């Protein structure tokens, strides 16, 4: 029988090893040299930072490798702060280690304040489920592959959300990530009461059936994919999928569907789609219409890609206009009523709901 002392020593050694891996990840993200593709275009990223938030007089406080930065909605330009991409953990969360994280992203602090009630809604939702929250602030330049992306833009919040997710998956204590657009919300009791939600937020992760999932609808055997929210497990196939997506998407440009193309490229990279025709179609070198994604799923059982409205945070949706006769205020609808609006929620005062 193993003694308690041996068990405690093993736990301590495990924590020390995880700390070393985390320190190595932070250093690797800070060093922007020697990288390829979209990561080379991105350059240095500060992933050691934390942020705190005050609900009433809107305020964000960032503790970073470059010092402390405080912003209010009245003074929210933050242009210099956003020049360097940052992925910061919410210091006011009380989530355990090795828990899937919720990722939010904006190209500037000003964009966060523009979506303030919805942003707070996500913090409360995550706090109720003990999920860590990471906020990305900054741009994510496209890799400029040849002439295709030379005039592309990179000031698109949904685009930087994908980059933020890909960077976070390198964190040794984050086994998976949920990412969602800033303009999505949860309404009603389900915000603060997980038992009132139709779906368990972590069921897709705990069941272990898929490694990548996005919302989609099916029409005539074809899937229409959307990137408003997604789930990604920290496994090589999923990380490769995000790299392919970011390497071949021209920033905010939408002249072809990057999700579908990335899925086909992942199939080629994984050896599931082996014919030259499939390779040309996947890389848009031939003009034929791509076959339905069912074609890919049948041939790539190791590429565990799932799509459907029920897969990824189904309770998150675009805020709907309600009948004023319902009498519910925005604070009540978004789960913010009753919270102390004058407190800076931080490590010293966690957000507990």
Secondary structure, 3 states (H helix, E strand, C coil): CCCHHHHHHHHHHHHHHHHHHHHHHHHHHHCCCCCCHHHHHHCCCECCCEEEEECCCCEEEEEECCEEEEEECCECCCHHHHCCCEEEEECCCCCCCCCCEEEEEECCHHHHHHCHHHHHHHHHHHHHHCCCEEEEECCCCCCCCCCCCCCCCCCCHHHHHHHHHHHHCCCCCCCEEEEECCCEECCHHHHCCHHHCCCCCCHHHHHCCCCEEEEEEEECCEEEEEEEEEEEECCHHHHHHHHHHHHHCCCCCCCCCHHHHHHHHHHHHCCCCCCHHHHHHHCCCCCCCCCCHHHHHHHCCCCCEEECCCCCCCCCEECCCCCHHHCCCHHHHCCCCCCCCCCEECCCCCCCC
